[in-house]
Amino acid sequence: MANPKIKSSAQTAKKSNATAGRKPAGKSLYSKADLEEIFRRFSIQRPEPKGELEHVNPFTLVVAVALSAQATDAGVNKATRALFAVADTPQKMLDLGEEHIREYIKTIGLYRNKAKNVVALSEKLITDFGGEVPRTREELITLPGVGRKTANVVLSMAFGQATMAVDTHIFRIANRLLLAPGKTPDEVEQRLMKIIPDQYLYHAHHWLILHGRYVCKARKPECERCVIADICRSPEKTWDIPAPLVELPPQIIGAEAAS
């Protein structure tokens, strides 16, 4: 007997068309009550979510996030453990020099250009900010290799500010789930910041990233493992029954995600 929980491709297509006709493009398909429940469940599943880039202070966090562009967190962590052991301040990084930085990070994509940016970033921190990482987005994005996403990650993880850094996982999730559809990361960021309940905003960035990394995966979402399967409006959904809502084991920072 066919499992009634699994939707056929025809059912999925029909649902997709019906969903598309209900609300204009760019609008979230979730009510306030839906959003409260989604993030309530995420908060139970992961009470204290953490970013998976290893770092020892705000400076090494800036460097790690800048290095993570077009690279995996696991790959960056593997390269930066030894680097940060010898250079955990802007001055130490400058003293190390571009050539030696390249040797530490050569397993990371675009490592030559990234090594140049790390040196330039370190110089600017020393000359313009007294060697300290600035605490505003406007100042952070003046650093070489630091864009809005990197700045938002630093503001959240280093300084405890509620931000929404839209990486590939969040961009995919926001559009796939029709949670905050947008054509650009900036559009998605603005929409998520408007719809996420205030009490959940601080951790929302990490909840969405981890959900996209471990459950709602890029190649094939694992809907049977999803705690919001009954609420989800995605036309790609294949399962309607939510996974058991239990707190997950403590997150292992730097562990490589299954793909």
N, C-alpha and C positions, 0 to 999 in steps of 0.2 A: 504493500500500500504506500502511495506517495506521502511524504511528510507534509502535512498541511502548513507547516511553518515556512517552508521554502517557497518563494515566489517564482513563477515562470518568467521567462524573458518577455512574454507578451503582457503579463500582468505588470511587470516593471515598466515597460514602455507606456502602457495605458496610464499608470500612476504618474509617470513623468509628465505626460501631456496634460493630465488633469491638474497637476500641481502647478505647471507653468502658467495655466490659465487663471489661477486663483488670485495671484498677486503680481504686481509689476516687477520686472527684473530689478535686482539690486536690493529688494526688500527681504528682510528675514521672514521665514515662514513660521516662526515660533512666537507664541504669545508670551506675555510676561510670566505667567504661571509655568509655562514650558521651560523658559530660561532659568527660572528659580530652581526648578526640579533637576534640570540637566547639571547645573553647577553644584547643587546640593549633593548629588550623587558622586560627582567627581571629588568633592571635598571629603566624602566618607571613604572613597576608594584610596585616595592619596591625600591624607591630611596635611602633610608637609612636603609638597613636591619640590624638587631641586633641579637646577640646570645641570647638565651632564658634562660641561667643560670644567676640567680641573684647573684650579688657580689658588694662589696663596694670598693675594691682596688685590685691590682694585686695578693696579697697573698690569699684573699678569692676566687679569680677567680681560682687560681691553685688548691685550695682545692675543690672547686665546680666541676671543670672538672674531677679531680681525683675520686671524689665520683660518678660521672655520669656513670662510666663504668658499663654496664649491668643494668642500671637504667634509668628512664625517667627524663627529665629536670624538669618536674612538680613535680615529687616525691622528687628530690634533693632539689628544691626550698622550698618545704614545710618543709623539715627537717633542712635546713641551715639558714632559717630566724632567728630562735631563737638562733642557734649556733653562727652566725656571730654577733648577737647583744651583745654577751658577750665575744667573742674571734675573733677579726678581725686583730690580729697580731700574728706572730710566738710565741712570748713570752707569750701572753695571752692564746694561745692554749696550750702551755706546762703547764702553771699554772693551766689550767682547768683539764688536765690529761686524760689519755686514758679511764678510766672508765666512766667519765662524758661525754666525747665525744661520747662514745657508746650509752649513753642514748639519746643524741640528734639525732643520725643518725640511730637508730635501725630499722626504717621503710625502710631503703635502703638495697638492696641486698648486701650480703657479708660485712655487716657493721662492724663485729669484725676485720677482716683483714684491712678494710679501716681505721678504727680508729687507728690501729697500724701505718699504713702508714702516717696518718696525723701527728701523734706525731713525727715519724722519719723524716718526711719532714720538720717539724717546727724546729727540732733540727739541721738539716743540714743547713737550711737557716741561723740560728743564728751562727753556728760554722764556716761555710765556706763562707757565703755571707753577713755577717754583718746584718742579719735580713731582707735583701732586696731580692726581686725576681730577679734572673738574666735575662739578656736580650738576651741571645743566646740559640739556640736549644741545642748545645753541653753541656752547663751548666745545662739547665733545665732538660734534661733527666738523669742527675745524681741524681735527687731528687727521693726518694722512692715513688713508685706509679705513677710516671710521665713517660709516653712513648712519642713517636714521635707525636702521634695525640694530646695529651694534650699539649705538648710543642708548637705545631703549633697554637692551639687555643689561648694560652696565648700570644704568639708573635703577633698574629693578634689583639685580643680584648684589650689587655693591653698596647701594645707598637706600634700598628699601622703598623705592618709589613705585607706585602702581602704573605700569606701562604695558603696552602690547607690541612686542617685537614680532613682526610678521615674517616668519621664515617659510621655507617651502612646505613644511608640515601644516602650519596654521593656514597658509594661503589655500592649500588643497582642501583642508577640513572645512574652512569657512564656505568654500564654493561647493564642495561635494555634498555637504549636509544642508546647503541652502540656508546656513546660519547667518552669514553676513556676506552675501555674494558681492564680488568686486573684480574689476579688470586689472587692478594694480594693488600691490601691497599697501600703499597709502590708503586707498579706498577701503580695503578690508579692515585696516587698523582703525580708521575713523568709525566705521560701522560697528565693529566689535566694542569699541570703547563706549558707544552709545547704548548698546543693548545689554551688556553684561551687568548683572546686579552689583551694586556698589560693594556689598559685603564680600563678594567673591572676586573682585577685580584684581587684587594683588597677586593671587595665585593662578588666575585664569590662563595667563600666558603659558605657564608650565603644564597645566592640565591639558590644554589643547595640543601642545607639542607632544607630550607623552602619549596621549590618546592616538595621535596620528602616527607616531613612531612604532607603537606596540600593538595597536588594535585596528584602527582604521588605516591600514597600510596602503601605500601608493599602488602597488601592483594588484592587490586584492584585499578588500576590507574583510576582517574576520568578525562578521556581524554576530555570530553566535557567542563571542566573547565580550560583547559590548553591553555596558550597564545602562545605556540609553537607547537600546534597540527599539523599544516600544514607542519612544518619543521621536526618534529620528525620522526626518522627512526626505532623506536622500532617495533619488530614483534608483540608485545602485544597491539599495538595501536588500538583503536576501533572508533576513531573519527578523521576527517580530517580538520574540520573547527576550527580555533583558537578562543578562548574565547575573548571577548572584551578587548582591551588593555587599561586599566584604572589604575590609581594609587590606591592602596588599602588603607583602613583607617590605621592610625598609628598603628604599631604593639604593641600589649600588651605583654610585657615581662613577661614570666613565665606562660602564659596561657597554659592550657593543650590542646594538639593537639587532634583533632578528629581522630579516627582510622578507 
